[in-house]
């Protein structure tokens, strides 16, 4: 098996993508398929019937490794390919494409009601509940979002001061008030105790739908998960979702097992992973005992943030 964390070279990855598409797609469908995975349309004088692999490779020639990995994941979402999958696995964590627009997080009340005012510029407006949540809209650098970034933002934009010590204590207390359960509180405090210089794990609302729609079942194309328990924004666009699962993740309000709710949760996990996020779940029961839960979480963070992952 390939070792995780040893990135592939662009050349072999281009070849693997081209060969995979050539094997799986008929010549008359190749041009259309290339467009679906983000490659340019057919140009005059080019003919996939001559050589499907050459046709695809010509569209990959100028693409750098991050783009190639995104295209490779799109291909793997359509079919299995052991060679291509191993090359992608070698790259380890490559991050999420796109730029951060808005982080709406740490609500201390009901879920905010949000509408999209300008779809082109991705302008959102909180029509109800803005006073109970936080909004971070500063640009995200390649270093991710650190505790010092949050503290500086809190001092300047919220407290209108410059004392970072005061800002850090005040922000920590505010984030703690947003936690919904003792297991979530244990995860947050364990992370903060361990990474005092960088406890960047606030609760974050990721997506919203117009609130006038009534239920998820009645919303075509709805994003099922509108809230993440914890989102870590780390260097190189690495984004890690940590979920603490209570009964509501897999059961109805009266405690009955709900296979449909569980299936929707797993489908959304798959969607996030294909988009480049890492998703890790903890059962709430794992974190009931504070001492055992803290040991479990510290072992998890040891492995999650290890700069020298072991070969497979």
C-alpha positions in Angstrom: 0.0 0.0 0.0 1.0 3.6 -0.5 2.2 5.7 2.5 -0.2 8.5 3.4 1.4 11.9 3.4 3.8 11.3 0.4 2.2 13.3 -2.4 2.1 11.8 -5.9 3.7 13.6 -8.8 1.4 15.4 -11.1 2.4 13.3 -14.1 1.4 9.9 -12.9 -1.8 11.4 -11.5 -2.7 12.9 -14.9 -2.0 9.5 -16.5 -4.2 7.7 -14.0 -7.1 10.1 -14.4 -6.9 9.9 -18.2 -6.6 6.1 -18.3 -9.5 5.7 -15.8 -11.8 7.9 -17.9 -10.7 6.1 -21.1 -11.6 2.7 -19.6 -14.9 3.7 -18.2 -16.4 6.2 -20.6 -17.5 5.6 -24.3 -15.7 7.8 -26.8 -18.9 9.7 -27.7 -19.5 10.6 -24.0 -15.9 11.6 -23.1 -16.2 15.3 -24.0 -19.4 15.7 -21.9 -17.9 13.7 -19.0 -14.8 15.9 -19.0 -17.0 19.0 -18.6 -18.8 17.4 -15.6 -15.5 17.0 -13.7 -14.3 20.5 -14.5 -12.3 20.1 -17.7 -12.8 22.4 -20.7 -15.1 21.5 -23.6 -14.0 20.0 -26.9 -11.9 22.2 -29.1 -11.8 22.3 -32.9 -9.6 19.6 -34.3 -9.7 17.3 -31.3 -11.4 14.0 -31.4 -11.8 11.6 -28.5 -12.4 8.8 -31.0 -8.7 8.8 -32.0 -7.5 8.3 -28.4 -9.7 8.8 -25.3 -6.7 8.9 -23.0 -4.8 11.5 -25.1 -7.9 13.6 -25.4 -8.4 13.7 -21.6 -4.7 14.2 -20.8 -4.5 17.3 -23.1 -7.0 18.9 -20.8 -5.1 18.0 -17.7 -1.7 19.2 -18.9 -1.7 22.6 -17.2 -3.4 21.5 -14.0 -1.5 21.6 -10.8 -1.7 18.9 -8.1 -4.6 20.5 -6.0 -6.7 20.7 -9.1 -5.8 17.2 -10.2 -6.7 15.8 -6.9 -10.1 17.5 -7.0 -10.7 16.1 -10.5 -9.6 12.6 -9.4 -12.0 12.7 -6.5 -14.8 13.6 -8.9 -13.9 10.6 -11.0 -13.8 8.3 -8.0 -17.2 9.5 -7.0 -18.5 7.9 -10.3 -16.6 4.5 -10.1 -13.9 2.6 -8.3 -10.3 2.6 -9.6 -7.7 1.1 -7.3 -4.7 2.8 -9.0 -6.3 6.2 -8.9 -7.6 5.8 -5.4 -4.1 4.9 -4.1 -2.6 8.0 -5.7 -5.2 10.2 -4.1 -4.6 8.5 -0.8 -0.9 9.2 -1.0 -1.7 12.9 -1.0 -3.2 12.7 2.5 -5.2 15.7 3.5 -5.3 18.3 0.7 -8.0 20.6 1.9 -11.3 22.1 0.7 -11.5 24.2 -2.4 -13.2 27.6 -2.4 -13.0 30.6 -0.2 -14.5 31.1 3.2 -17.5 33.4 3.0 -19.3 33.5 6.4 -18.9 31.6 9.6 -22.1 31.9 11.6 -21.6 30.1 14.9 -21.8 29.8 18.7 -25.6 30.4 18.9 -26.9 30.7 22.4 -30.5 30.6 21.3 -32.7 29.0 18.7 -31.2 28.4 15.3 -30.9 31.8 13.5 -33.2 32.5 10.5 -31.1 33.4 7.5 -32.0 34.4 3.9 -29.8 34.8 0.9 -30.1 38.4 -0.2 -27.6 38.3 -3.1 -26.9 34.9 -4.6 -24.1 36.3 -6.9 -22.1 37.8 -4.1 -23.2 35.3 -1.5 -24.6 38.0 0.8 -26.6 36.5 3.6 -28.9 38.4 6.1 -29.9 37.1 9.5 -33.5 38.1 9.8 -34.0 36.6 13.3 -31.6 35.5 16.0 -28.6 37.7 15.0 -28.2 38.8 18.6 -27.6 35.2 19.8 -24.9 34.1 17.3 -21.5 35.2 16.2 -20.5 36.1 12.6 -16.9 35.8 11.4 -16.4 37.2 7.8 -12.7 38.0 7.7 -10.7 36.4 4.9 -9.2 33.0 5.8 -5.5 32.7 5.3 -3.5 29.6 4.4 -2.7 29.3 8.1 -6.4 28.5 8.8 -8.3 30.1 11.7 -6.3 30.2 14.9 -7.3 31.2 18.4 -5.2 34.3 18.1 -7.1 35.3 14.9 -10.4 34.9 16.8 -9.1 36.8 19.8 -7.9 39.7 17.7 -11.2 39.8 15.9 -13.1 39.7 19.1 -11.0 42.4 20.7 -11.4 44.8 17.7 -14.9 44.1 16.4 -16.8 43.1 19.5 -15.0 44.6 22.5 -13.6 47.6 20.5 -10.3 47.4 22.3 -6.8 46.0 22.0 -6.3 44.0 25.2 -5.9 40.4 23.9 -5.8 38.8 27.4 -9.2 40.2 28.2 -10.5 39.3 24.8 -9.4 35.7 25.0 -11.1 35.2 28.4 -14.3 36.9 27.3 -14.4 34.9 24.0 -13.7 31.6 25.7 -16.6 32.2 28.1 -18.9 33.2 25.2 -18.1 30.1 23.2 -18.6 27.9 26.2 -22.1 29.2 26.6 -23.0 28.0 23.2 -22.4 24.3 23.9 -25.5 22.2 24.0 -24.6 19.2 26.1 -22.0 17.9 28.7 -20.3 15.7 26.0 -19.8 18.7 23.7 -18.5 20.8 26.7 -16.0 18.0 27.5 -14.7 18.0 23.9 -14.4 21.8 23.7 -12.6 22.0 27.1 -10.3 19.1 26.3 -9.3 20.7 23.0 -8.8 24.1 24.6 -6.8 22.7 27.5 -4.5 20.9 25.1 -4.1 23.6 22.6 -4.1 26.8 24.6 -2.5 28.7 21.8 -5.0 27.4 19.2 -8.3 26.2 20.4 -10.1 27.0 17.2 -13.2 24.8 17.6 -16.3 26.9 17.9 -19.7 25.5 17.0 -20.3 26.6 13.4 -23.5 26.7 11.3 -22.5 25.7 7.8 -25.6 26.0 5.6 -29.1 27.4 5.9 -32.2 27.2 3.7 -34.8 29.9 3.5 -36.7 29.5 6.8 -40.2 29.8 5.3 -39.9 26.3 4.0 -41.5 23.9 6.4 -39.6 20.6 6.7 -36.5 19.0 5.2 -38.7 16.5 3.4 -40.4 19.4 1.5 -37.2 21.1 0.5 -35.9 19.9 -2.9 -32.1 19.8 -2.9 -31.9 20.8 0.7 -28.6 20.5 2.6 -29.6 18.2 5.4 -26.9 19.2 7.8 -27.3 22.8 8.7 -25.1 22.7 11.8 -21.7 21.2 12.7 -20.9 20.6 16.3 -17.2 21.6 15.8 -15.3 22.7 12.8 -11.5 23.0 12.8 -10.0 25.3 10.2 -6.4 24.2 9.9 -3.5 25.2 7.5 -3.6 24.2 3.9 -7.4 24.3 3.8 -7.7 21.3 6.0 -11.2 21.3 7.5 -12.2 18.8 10.1 -15.7 18.3 11.3 -16.2 16.8 14.8 -19.7 15.6 15.6 -21.0 14.5 19.1 -23.9 12.2 18.4 -26.8 12.2 20.8 -30.0 10.2 20.4 -31.5 12.8 18.0 -29.0 11.7 15.4 -30.6 8.3 15.0 -33.9 8.3 16.8 -37.2 10.2 16.8 -38.2 12.6 19.5 -39.9 9.8 21.4 -36.8 7.6 21.3 -37.8 5.2 18.5 -35.1 4.1 16.1 -35.3 6.2 12.9 -33.5 4.5 10.0 -34.3 7.3 7.6 -32.8 10.0 9.9 -29.7 7.9 10.3 -29.4 7.3 6.5 -29.7 11.1 5.8 -26.9 11.7 8.3 -24.6 9.2 6.6 -25.4 10.6 3.1 -24.4 14.0 4.3 -21.2 12.6 5.7 -20.4 11.2 2.4 -21.1 14.5 0.6 -18.8 16.4 3.0 -16.0 13.9 2.6 -16.2 14.1 -1.2 -16.0 17.8 -0.9 -12.7 17.4 1.0 -13.8 17.6 4.6 -12.7 15.1 7.2 -15.6 13.9 9.3 -15.2 12.2 12.7 -18.1 11.2 15.0 -18.2 10.5 18.8 -21.0 8.8 20.4 -22.3 10.9 23.3 -22.0 7.9 25.6 -18.2 7.8 25.0 -17.9 11.2 26.6 -20.2 10.9 29.6 -17.4 9.9 32.0 -15.1 13.0 32.1 -11.9 11.1 32.9 -12.4 8.4 30.3 -13.7 10.9 27.7 -10.7 13.2 28.2 -8.3 10.3 27.7 -10.2 9.2 24.6 -10.1 12.7 23.1 -6.4 13.3 23.8 -5.6 10.0 22.1 -7.7 11.0 19.2 -6.0 14.5 18.9 -2.6 12.8 19.1 -3.4 10.8 16.0 -5.4 13.5 14.2 -2.7 16.1 14.3 0.4 13.9 14.0 2.7 15.4 11.5 4.2 11.9 10.7 1.4 9.5 9.9 2.3 5.8 9.8 2.2 4.0 6.4 -0.9 1.9 5.7 
